[in-house]
Amino acid sequence: MVNLQPPLPRAEPRIRVLHDDVTIDCYRWLRDREHPDVRAYLEAENSYAEQATAHLAGLKAKLIAEIEGRQPREGAPPAFRVGPFEYFQRQERGLSHPAWWRRPESGGSAELVLDPNAIPGAEVFYKLGVFEPSDDGRYVAFSFDIIGDERFKLTVRDMAEGRDVWQDTGSAGHVIWAADNRTLFFARERTDRRHHDRIIRLDVEVGNCQVVFEESNERLAVLPRRSASGAWLFLDVLTTSDYSPSVQRGAAEVWCLPANDPGGQWRRILARGLGYEVFAEHWGDKFLFRVDDAGPYWRLVCAPINDPSPSCWEQVVPHRAGVTLEEVHVLEQHLVVLEREGLQPRLVSRDGSGEVVATIVPDEPSCTLKVGLSAGGHYSVARHPFRGSKLTYSVSSFVTPDIVVEHDLADDRSVVLYTTDVPGYDPAQYVATVVVAEAEDGVQVPISLVARRDRTGPGPVLLFVYGCYGISKWPSFFARSLSMTAALSLLDRGVAFGIVHVRGGGELGRPWHEAAIRDRKCITHTDLIAAAEGLVERGFATRDGIVIQGRSAGGGTVLATADLRPDLFRAVLAEVPLADILDTEMDFTMPVGLIETAEYGDPHIAQEYQHLRSYDPYYNLSTVRQRPPTYIDAALDDGQVLHYQPARYVAQRRSCVADRDPELVFRMRTVGGHAGASHGSGIAEEAAFRMAWALDQLRRKVSQA
């Protein structure tokens, strides 16, 4: 690296004065991705990253081989059932993507439904949005992204005729079928930002589309759902930018419609003026509402379908401080809630009389617990059979590859349907624990940790953090950003791995999130500092051996935290980082800028501007503070964090020091989007590059000592 010099683009200073504060932005021009000078700069950064890490080629090759060698052996999770068919995936050797098949539940031969390998462009990038069959199996609605920008194109396939009968021209989100097997409702995304503001009704047989709901408040979004019973359709008006179907988000307003009357009039059952957040379900002759009216940990109430107003609510599960009622699931004769006390999840089943008949508690204190089976798409909703008494759920953790369990709630017995076979993996060699660290205000911050069982004394640690939007990050064996198939290579080299559950996330309920938003956002950063120092004090981590990692908003978290305590961290991994938080919230044309002001604050308000200005990674770069070695990546087609947001941070940081900060490495991906490569060798290469770089930083510190 002695003869290498990092690139530095030209500066085009732009002065802005707001609330009597003067800022100078030299690199906004990088926003124009088609400008030849922008492309040249990004290519130069990629070239520098390759040359600066050329000495790691051997290590990276070993890591790639290890990661690819741990890919699960052949075998797919259990099929999920919709109407008379079971739908499942089958991977053919030599093809990039598994295809979707189905077979009659009563028996018979399998039929091909969707082969992503036949989609032009899918050989480069492919991500599933939805895969939703109609109740009778006549039609299948599916959407996909072949760019990486998460703008999913919706198609409806007629299985009887074997052809596609309708294709959307816009970007679609959640999708639900009505009970007539010909009417489809879906969320439509605006063309100028990441915002689902309309619900479209499509009559597949005549190809007629109609907007049935439009949300005019740009700080709100709308999505459709179907009840587990299949009898009702819901529209949720949300105050969040997180549309993840894996989380039952509370809605500010709920509308309903009988599923067998798709052309009927939607009825508003809970108005936004109440000031509550609600998740609605249907069970028997009642609506169920998971609601926060009694406190932030939620309670469960029921009400008659013909009058579900709050005056008619009857309590089913009370609000309990410290116990978050996260999800509600129903079977015909059973009501199941997913609740969490501390980090420990549990499923509690009640019968029609409200009596608890079964409680399911995983063996591990910190893990991922999901109810139902999903197609795995970006907007796919997990499902489980409504009829009968068998509940399907899955468990995954740092040491447990995904398992799928069927629990019969009638006799309180479980059967394992599927276990993931990871070649060469022995769980007995690793141990997962939960420890706590004391934050500067005395609050106990939990940390989920995993290490080799034979690890002795303090050693290096890689700490992952997110801490935004109330999103929870749980240990999981195959979660993309936290995959143990890659992290095992760190553990086997003596590096422990952990998730710091800082405030701003949702792991300990809504109060945990609200403790670190807007003018309190810096609590997220000081919690991470406290966690790192706490692990050193416990003798688990060495002071010179802590690497912090975050992606997206979590990437902004680690950059801001390292700016506060550059002496504490050996290195920083910031993947697709939100590196210019202030300007993101200033610019409402950004993908989620307007909605995210609820998290970070509105810089158009002077006091909130000052708080944002105090920790914004981009505008706090200066010549007077040396920062830890940092890895940053971005994607040219990212639809969440735009390519230029990390790029301008890198350029500004290089401009602050005479040597252009040679220990700052920046990679711009030209294939894929926010989550990286979709398939093939690119997945292992991206993880191996980051790990090789981090291991090299840790090794350098040891050699320097």
Secondary structure, 3 states (H helix, E strand, C coil): CCCCCCCCCCCCCEEEEECCEEEEECCHHHHCCCCHHHHHHHHHHHHHHHHHCHHHHHHHHHHHHHHHHCCCCCCCCCCEEECCEEEEEECCCCCCCCEEEEEECCCCCCEEEECHHHCCCCCCCCEEEEEEECCCCCEEEEEEECCCCCCCEEEEEECCCCEEEEECCCEEEEEEECCCCCEEEEEEECCCCCCEEEEEEEECCCCEEEEEEECCCCCCEEEEEECCCCCEEEEEEECCCCCCCCCCCCECEEEEEECCCCCCCCEEEECHHHCCCEEEEEECCEEEEEECCCCCCCEEEEEECCCCCHHHCEEEECCECCEEEEEEEECCCCEEEEEEECCEEEEEEECCCCCEEEEECCCCCCCEEEECECCCCCCCCCECCCCCCEEEEEEECCCCCCEEEEEECCCCEEEEEEECCCCCCCHHHEEEEEEEEECCCCCEEEEEEEEECCCCCCEEEEEEECCCCCCCCCCCCCCHHHCHHHHHHHHCCCCEEEEECCCCCCCCCHHHHHCCCHHHCHHHHHHHHHHHHHHHHCCCEEEEEEEEEEECHHHHHHHHHHHHCCCCCCEEEEECCCCCHHHHHHCCCCCCCCCCHHHHCCCCCHHHHHHHHHHCCCCCCCCCCCCCCEEEEEECCCCCCCCHHHHHHHHHHHHCCCCCCCCEEEEEECCCECCECCCCHHHHHHHHHHHHHHHHHHHHHHHHC
